[in-house]
Amino acid sequence: MLQDYEITKLESNKWTDRLMAIAEFILVLFLIQSALLLFSGQAEEEEEIRFRILSHSNAPADQKLKEEIQLVIEPMINQAISQAESKSEIVDNLAAIESTILETAKSMADGQDVSFERTAALFPPKRSGLVITPQAPYDAYILTIGSGRGDNWWCSLFPRVCFPDKEVEKEDDEKVTFFIWEWIKSLFD
């Protein structure tokens, strides 16, 4: 004969269920973000040509000279980039104006040595949205004034010149809210 067993229902804790759901949701978000980071941006990075300008030193006079040279050279570089549709066209356009850029910088440099060369230059890591560009040597044009010991990254000042295909992020004064965070907070209210 079969005996009837009393089936007891385990009472689940409401908070435990919510925490488990949140933990699972966050884990799924991390997996999605990892997949996006793995597959996004790698092809674009190979097409970039970066620009770097180094002043003689960090002295205010050297910094001012660097900024004056940059103001004259930037439109030339922007024009060369905007007329190109591929990396090879950008390289060709910049090669065509390289002597003009060098002569312009030399005329403004008050007798200091100036060099403008294309080389593999070490750039620090950079975060752009979800994509993190690692520190590595990148194809770059470097304008060096004097000894070039100034701590200036042209890319941080002029991201459109370094990353012509990418939209420049603008800072808004509006408060930024995140839907996911607001939803998580509402679960505990």
N, C-alpha and C positions, 0 to 999 in steps of 0.2 A: 504494500500500500504506500501510496505516495503521501508524504507528509507535506503539509502546507508550511512553507517557510515565510516568515514575515520579511518582506523586502524593505529594508530601511533606506530611505533616501537621504544621502548625505547632503547636508545643507552647505551650500557654497557661500563663501564670503563674497559679498558684492564688491568690496574694494579689491580683493584678490583677482576677481575676474576682470575688473577694469584695468588693473595694472598689467595683467598678462596681455590683454588686448592692446594696450599702449606699447608694451615692449615688443610684441609681434609687429605692430605697425611701424615702429621705429626701425626694427631690423629689416623690414621690407624696403623702407626708404633708403637705408644704407646700402642695400644690395642694388637698388636702382641707381643711386648716385655712383657707386663703384663701376657699374656697367657703363654709365655715361662718361665717366672720367677715362675709362679704358678705351672707349671707341671714338671719343670726340676730340677734335682739335689736333690730332697727330699729323694728318695730311696738310692742314693749314700751316703748321709750324715750319714745315720744310720749305714753304713758299715765301717766308718772311725774309726781308733784308732789314736789318736794324741799323740805327744811326747812333753815334755816340760822339759827343764833343767834350774834349778835356781842356780845361784852362791850364795855364802855367802853374797856378797854385790856388789856394783858397782865399787869398788876399782879396779884399773888396775891389781893388783896381783891376785885378786879373779877371774876377768874376764879371765885372762890368764890361770889359773888353770882350769876353766870351759871349755875353748877351747881345752886344752890339753886332758882333759877327753873325750870331745866330739869326738876328732879325733880318739881315741882308740875305743870308743863304737859304733860309727856310722857304721862301717863295719859289726859289729855283728848284729845290728838291721836290716840293709839292707839285709843281708843274710837271716835272719829269715823271713822277709817280702817277699823276692823274692821266697822263697821256698813254700809259702802258696798261696792258691787259694781262701780262704774265710776268713772272720773275725775270725771264730772259730779256723781255722788253724794258723792264725797269733797269736792269744792269746795263743794257745798251744806252738807254737815255742818260743814265748817270755817268757813264763813261764819256759820253759826248760833252757833258758840262763839267766834268771833273777839273779840267784846267781852269775854267772860269771860276769855279768855287775856290780853288787853291789860290789863284791870283787875287781874288777879292779878299780872302782871309789874310793873305800876306800883306796887302796894301793897308789893311786896318790894324795889323799886329804890331806896329811901332818897332819894326826891325827884329822881332822875335822869329825864331824858326817856326814854320808851320808845315805840317804834313797832312795829307788826306789820302788814306789808303783803304782798300778793301781787304779784309782779313777775317779770320775766325777769332772773334773776341768773346771773352768770358763775361756773361751777363748773370746777374743774381736771379734767384727764383722769383716768379711773378704769378700772382693769382688774378685771373680774369674770369669773373663769373664762377662757373663750376670747374673751369679748367685751370690747373696749376702747371705752369711751365717750369721745368726744373732748371737749376743752375747748370749751365753748360756753355760751351763755345758755340756761338751762332755766327752766321754770315753777316758781316757788318761793315759799314763804312765808318772810319774813325777819323775825325778831324782833331789833330793835336796841336795845341798852341804852346810853344816853348817846351818845357820839360813834361807837360801833360800830367802834373801831379794833383790837379784839382779833382775834387770828388763830385763830378757832375755826370749824371746820366741823362742824355738828351731825351731818351724815351720817356722818362718820367715827366719831363716838361712838355713834350710834344708827341703824345701817343699816336696821333694820326700820321705822323711822319714814319714812325716805326712800324705801325700796324695799319697800313692804308686801307685794307679791306674790312677792318673791324670798326664798328661804330664806337665813337668815343662816349664813354659814360658821363652823364651830367648829374651833378648833385642837385637834388631837390630839397626844399625846406620842409616838405611834407613828412609827417611821421609815417614810418614804414611799419606795417603790421604783417605778421605771417599767419596765414589761415590755419595751418597745422597747430602752431603754438596756441592760438586763441581757442581752437577746438579742444586741445588737451586741457587747457585751463578751465574751460567750461564744464569738463567732466567732474572736476573737483569742487565746483561751486554749488 
